[in-house]
Amino acid sequence: MNLPNKLSMIRVLIIPVMVVLYYINFKVSGYQLWEMVIPVLFILASFTDFLDGYIARKYNLVTTFGKFIDPLADKLLVMAALLILNAEGVIPMWVTVVILSREFIVTGIRLVAAPTGKVIAASKLGKYKTASTMIALIILLFVPFFDVLLSVGLVVLYVGVLLTVISGIEYFNKNKLIIMDSI
């Protein structure tokens, strides 16, 4: 297994740790343990997302497994953070539904395209969507420490949601022939 794939696997392994930490009812200095650790884990995992892609492209280490595990790890990481923020009442449920619906639709389109041999790369708009969503989640995970971050985080998240919808529509339109051919 090459380094980019190992980094993706580290990201996958961080996710259950985040979830377990969320459910541990243990306070340190007046804060829940998860409030102190999950933001750091999320930042670390988000950085591995950037790093694995950079290394894979720079050193031509792109693999079929990497094409599968990298986006899956990203989706699972974002889903875990969204659900934790939902459970804490920081973000509304509709945000999670919109973001996850788009991800399932895009994954479905990729699965339909796979047998044709067509690899569908992420668009620039999709990359901006991912970046704004990750930044928003990082900001919002720090809300227990800094209440003022809530407004900023929500604005960045809503920008991410808007880009989620627009990039989802763009993705569908660019690939509607593949979808229609599969019907």
Stockholm file with secondary structure:
# STOCKHOLM 1.0

chainA/1-183         MNLPNKLSMIRVLIIPVMVVLYYINFKVSGYQLWEMVIPVLFILASFTDFLDGYIARKYNLVTTFGKFIDPLADKLLVMAALLILNAEGVIPMWVTVVILSREFIVTGIRLVAAPTGKVIAASKLGKYKTASTMIALIILLFVPFFDVLLSVGLVVLYVGVLLTVISGIEYFNKNKLIIMDSI
#=GR chainA/1-183 SS CCHHHHHHHHHHHHHHHHHHHHHCCCEETTEEHHHHHHHHHHHHHHHHHHHHHHHHHHTTCCCHHHHHHHHHHHHHHHHHHHHHHHHTTSSCHHHHHHHHHHHHHHHHHHHHHGGGTCCCCCCHHHHHHHHHHHHHHHHHHTTTTCTTHHHHHHHHHHHHHHHHHHHHHHHHHHTHHHHHHTC
#=GC SS_cons         CCHHHHHHHHHHHHHHHHHHHHHCCCEETTEEHHHHHHHHHHHHHHHHHHHHHHHHHHTTCCCHHHHHHHHHHHHHHHHHHHHHHHHTTSSCHHHHHHHHHHHHHHHHHHHHHGGGTCCCCCCHHHHHHHHHHHHHHHHHHTTTTCTTHHHHHHHHHHHHHHHHHHHHHHHHHHTHHHHHHTC
//
